[in-house]
Amino acid sequence: MSENRGGCGCNAGPANTAAANVLNGNNGTVCIDTYRVLDSCRDRDCFEDVRIFVTHCGQEVINNSCNIRVISTSVLWASIALSEVAFNDGFFQITIKYYVKLELEGCSGTSHGTRFEGLAVLQKVVILFGGEGNASIFRSNPNNSFCSVPDCSVATDNTLPVAVVETIDPIALSTRIVDCDCECGYCCCPCSEIPEEINCCFDSPLVDTHEGKNLFVSLGLFSVIRIVRPAQILVNGTDYSVPDKECVEAEQDDPCSLFRSLAFPVHQFTGMHGNGSQSHENTRRSGCCSSRN
């Protein structure tokens, strides 16, 4: 069985020898099973006047508020649908639906604002090249034993590529309150189609009222989208590197002594970060109180 020990099924002698050298602790070429990026794109999307779904308490705040601001945003989930583009072999349409949770504050004429939560649903569609593959891939796992029940739905989509979406929390650009009878704004998903797992992220169920007022928020979203397929690639392999740095235990010293050992955070006061920040010495010399010759 020694002939089956070569990496990636390569029959060439040098490749098998190199893979064996890596296994024996020597440097060489090794085969890895990974995903190959076939196509990718980046984008900055501005979703204007997105309808915000809120709970009953949030709806009361909207109806009685003269001004509302967004405190924070966070992406709860993104559902990704992949489908082939007709008459364009190898191209796929990627439909992405973002579920964004917002923390808001409404002003109703009192000295203290009222905070509440809302949900925005955003949808984006892109087309990327994903290649063509007819090989079905099956992997062993603890739930897929010899006597397990077959799952035919997995085999149906086994030849499709994989779409990967990376994004950061959106930026709130503007907010406005309008009457419910206004047919304006952006809404790609009615309240009844919001998944139950998303509803569970709120204290009470989201409502879709037709009385009172509606809240619309404009959001800016940065994203990177790529489409990948499984691939076996030969790479240069080296021995496992043991870290040279030793672990330092926490010392039970005077907390004030520990605080004095920290560097003064000059960049937090100047607003300059990275390479643009000045050193502590230069900042001290060029301050407002520096003497002039």
N, C-alpha and C positions, 0 to 999 in steps of 0.2 A: 504493500500500500504506500510505499515511499514515493511513488510517482504522482500521488494525489496531493502532495504537500506544497506544490508550487503555488505562488500567489496569482490571483486573477485568471487561473486556467492557462497561463502562458506556458507554452511548450519550449520556448527558447531557453537554451542553457544558461546564458548570462543572467537573465531575469530571475530564473529560479535560484541560481546561486546567490544573487544579491538578496533575494527575499530570505533565503536560509541564513545569510550572514547577519541580517538584522535580528532574526530570531535567536541567533547565537550570541548576540551582544555586539555585533560589528556594524559599521555604517554601510549603507547601500540603498537600493531602490526597493520600495515596498508598495504593495497594492492596497488601496483604501476604498471603501464603499461609501459614497457620499452623494450629494446632489449637485448637478451641473446647471449653472444659470444660463438659460437660453436667450432670455430677453428681459429687459427691465426698463423702468421709467421712474421719474420723480415729478412731483407736481405740487403746486400750491393752489388750493381751491378756495374760493370765496362763496359761501352759501348765504345768500341774502334772504333776510326775513323768513327764518325757519320757524315754523309753528312749534311752540313749547307746550308739552303735555304736563299737567301738574295734578296734584291731589285736590281733594275738596278744600282742605285748609289753604293750599296755595291759590286756588281759584278765588277764595274770599279775599286774600291779600291783593290779588290783581284787580279785583273789582273795586277795592277801596283805596288803591294806591294812586298817587299822582306821578310817581317816578320809581323806576326799578333799575337796579344795577346787578351785574353778574359778578359774583365774588370769585368763583373758581369753576373749572370744567375738568372732566375726566372721561376718558373713553371706557365704557363698560365692556363692550364687545363689538366685534365686527364679523358679520356673516359674509361668506365669500361663495359665490356661485360661478361655476366654470362651464362654458358651453362652446362648441365648435362654431366657427364662422362659416356660413354657407359659401361655396364656390371659392374658398380661400384655404387650401390645404395647409395645415400646420398652424393656422392662426386661431386664437381662442378669445372669446369675449369674457371679461372678468367683471362681474357685478358685485360691488362692495356696498354693504349697508352698515353704517356706523351708528351705534347707540351711545349717545353722549349724555352724561349726567351733569346737570348744572346746579350750583348752589347760588341762590339769588337772595336779594334783600329789597323789600318794598318800603317806601316811605308813605305814610298815611296822614301826615300832618303832625305827628307826635315827635317828641325828642328822640325816641328810640325806634329804629327800623325793625321790621319783622322778617325773619329769614325763613325761606322755604326752598324746596327742591323741585326740579323739573327735568324733563327728558326731551332731547332733540334727536331726531332720526335723520341721518344724512345718507344720500346714495350717490355713488360714483361708478361710472362704467368706462373701462379701458379695453383696448385690443392689443394683445402681445403675441409674439411668435412662440409657440410651444413645441414645435416639431411634431413628428409622427412616430408613434410607437405602437406595435401590435403585440408585444410580449406581456403576458399577465404575470404579475409578481405576487408571490405568497410568502409570508414570513411566519416562522414559528413563534408562538407566545404561550404563556401558561393557560390561556383560555381556548387555545386551538390545539387540542390534543387529538390522539388517533380516533377516539370515539366521540368527539364533539359534533354537534349538529352543524351542517354547512350553512354558511351565510351567503346566499347567492347575490345579495345586493353589493357585497364587497367586490366580487368578481366582475360585476357589470361596469364599474368605473375604474377598474384596475389599470387600464391603458391610458388614462388621462394624466396630463402633467399636474404639478402641484403649484398653486398660486400662493405667494407669500406677501403679506402686507405689513409694512412698518409705518407707524404714525406716532405723533406726539399729541398731547392734549391740545385741543383747539384754542384759538384766541378769540375772545368775545370782542366784536368790533362795534356793535351798536345794539340798542334795545328800543322797542316801541310798543305801545299798548293801543289796540284798535278794538272797535266793536265787533261782536261775533258775527254780525250780518255782512261784514266786509269780506269779499271774495278775493283777498289778496294774500300774499305770502307764499311760502314754499312748504309743501307737506307731501312726502313720498310714501307715507305709511299711516293709515288711520289707527286710532287708538285701539280698536278691536283686534288688530293684527300684531300688536306688540307681544313678544313671547312672555310667557309666565315667569321665566327665569329672570327677565329684565324687571318685571313688575315687583318681584320679590326684593329688589335692591332698594325699594322705597318703603317708608313706614306704613303707607296706606295705598290702596289701588289708585292708579291714574285714571282720570276722567276726561271725557270729551263732551264738554257742555256746549250748548247752543244758546246760552243766555249769558248776559254780562259782557265781559271783555276777554280778548285773547292777547297773549304775549308772543311777540315775534323777536327773534334775536338773530343777528348776522354773525356768522362764525367763519374764521379763517383756519384752514387745515393744511398742514404739510404732510406729505406721504411719499413713501418709496415702495413701489410694487415690482415684483419680479416673478418670473415663471420658471420652474426648475423641473428636472427629471432625474431619476436615479442613474448613477454612472459609477463605473469602476475606473480609477485613475491611478497611474503609477507616479509616486512622488519619492523624493529623496528622504530616507529615514535615518535617524541617528539614535544613539543610545538614550535611555531615559536620564534626564538631568535632575540630579538631586539638588535642591536649593542650598546655596552657601550661607544664606542669612539665617542666623539662629533666632528662635523665638525669645522675645523679651517679656518677662513676667511683670505684671503690674505691681508697682511698689506702693506700700502704704505710708507715703510721706505726707507732710503737711500740704493740704490742698492749695494754700496760698503760694507755696514754693513751686508747685506744679504750674499754677497760673502764671507766675512770673517768668517761667521758662518758655512760655509760648511767645511766638513772634507777634508783633503788633500788626493787626490786619489793616494795613494802609489802604489796600485796594477797596475795602468795604466803604471807606470814607471818600475816596477820590472817584469811584465809579470806573476805574481803569483796571482791566484784567489781563492776564496772559502776558504776552511780550510787550504790551503797551504800558504796563504798570511800571512805575519808577521804583527804584530801590529805596529802602528806608533812609539811607544816608543821603541820597540825592533829594528826597522829599523834604528832609529836614533842612537842607541847605537852600532850597528854592521856595520855602514857605513864604507866607505873607509877612512874617516878622524878620525876614533875612535882611541883613545890612547891605547897603549899597555903597560901592566905592566912589 
